[in-house]
Amino acid sequence: MSLACCVPILECVYCLACVRWAWKRCLHSGSHDSETWGLATADEFRPVPHFCRLILSIYEDDLNHPQWAPPGGYGINPQWVHHRRSYEHDQGDAPTYLVYIDHENHDVALAIRGMNMVNESDYAVLLDNRLGERQFDGGYVHNGLLKVAERVFESECETLKDILERHSNYSLTFAGHSLGSGVAALLAMVAVQNRARLGNLERQRIRCFSIAPARCVSLNLAVRYADVINSVVLQDDFLPRTATPLEDIFKSLFCLPCLLCVRCMIDTCIPENAMLRDPRRLYAPGRLYHIVERRPFRCGRYPPVVKTAVPVDGRFERIVLSCNATSDHAIIWIEREAQRALDIMLEKEKTMEIPPSQRMDQERRAHAEEQQVAIQRVADLSMPDTYTTYRYGTFDDNSICVESEGTSVTWDKFITTAFETDESGKLVPRK
């Protein structure tokens, strides 16, 4: 066969491959990411709408006379706000946050707002993200977000300790949206590592709700802290699915659709197993809750369903080409759909005959088993040395790792030092 005959055949094969790729990408919906996950229960999802409203309340200048309250109000008692810290108080080092003592739910909450598009310091936090510059508890984290989390912890540590000592049966919760979600997640991890400074607070009394989470921790940390951190994603939200460095996203904000399409094309060509073996690739932290409200080939929003899991494979790895990819990131929409989903779950559970206490015990055991399976799956990946550079990683290849040659940390070494084997032969975190 002559070369002239081969060229048209090759062109046809190439065109068919492009059409197949476009067809698969256009058919990929946000609902596909969690189709194999289990359903969340009302008891575990109940705090989510409350913390969404608490985060929304940070945007108000005066909670006694709110201007942007959702229908039904924030449900926040202004008298229980311990204090509020703005950009001026922290010299722009941290987003605005507040400390709220929730006497009704026996909880002390530190809530952090999302990114302020007109504040330069928020962009500086995102730009501070270099390869290998910060390691934390055997994994990698976003450097800028960890710095902010450490500043907030140093600033509020004594205050939180005093409040928790006065209310010994209260839990400690960190919550944040978007940029604040990354700070809240890392703040929870810092608190777990410094429980002695909080009056020897038990690990099970610390929790975090990361709303529309930023990808800020490596896979091993995302799985290990699944008992503390809960990430909430609405349908097609772009941020938890975008492995592109956060600074590149916000540099390209005015051409975000173009960036997402390019990122989508690149990720399609990378095997998922190769992504998972990159020890520096960042992920959304903790246990994931996915609010699904749209279906392929159907118009409009449907009654939302909440799926939950501690996944390793398929952990929001693929960009969804959707006109809702940015609108699903809005805290207002997340609060509204989370409340709708909770109302539906409560209505369904009214017909269940299982006592609530027994149902909660079953839920805790199931979550613990699911986390152990995820930890074992990450261990089975046999991650290479953490100083290896990957062209598809989250960070820049030109950055310098803090580890020197010969002192690198391998995943096997990390598993040996961070975990132990219980009587049944399962891996459990060392106490």
Sequence and secondary structure as in RCSB ss.txt:
>XXXX:A:sequence
MSLACCVPILECVYCLACVRWAWKRCLHSGSHDSETWGLATADEFRPVPHFCRLILSIYEDDLNHPQWAPPGGYG
INPQWVHHRRSYEHDQGDAPTYLVYIDHENHDVALAIRGMNMVNESDYAVLLDNRLGERQFDGGYVHNGLLKVAE
RVFESECETLKDILERHSNYSLTFAGHSLGSGVAALLAMVAVQNRARLGNLERQRIRCFSIAPARCVSLNLAVRY
ADVINSVVLQDDFLPRTATPLEDIFKSLFCLPCLLCVRCMIDTCIPENAMLRDPRRLYAPGRLYHIVERRPFRCG
RYPPVVKTAVPVDGRFERIVLSCNATSDHAIIWIEREAQRALDIMLEKEKTMEIPPSQRMDQERRAHAEEQQVAI
QRVADLSMPDTYTTYRYGTFDDNSICVESEGTSVTWDKFITTAFETDESGKLVPRK
>XXXX:A:secstr
  HHHHHHHHHHHHHHHHHHHHHHHHH  GGGGGTTSEE  HHHHTHHHHHHHHHHHTT S TTS SS  TT   
  GGGEEEEE TTTTTTSS  EEEEEETTTTEEEEEE    TT HHHHHHHH   TTS EETTEEB HHHHHHHH
HHHHHHHHHHHHHHHHSTT EEEEEEETHHHHHHHHHHHHHHHTGGGGTS  GGGEEEEEES    EEHHHHHHT
TTTEEEEEETT SGGG  S HHHHHHTGGGHHHHHHHHHHHHHTS HHHHHT TT EE  SEEEEEE   TT  S
    EEEEE  STTSS S    TTTTGGG HHHHHHHHHHHHHHHHHHHTT  S HHHHHHHHHHHHHHHHHHHH
HHHHHT    TT   TTSSS TTS  SS TT    HHHHHHHHEEE TTS EEE  
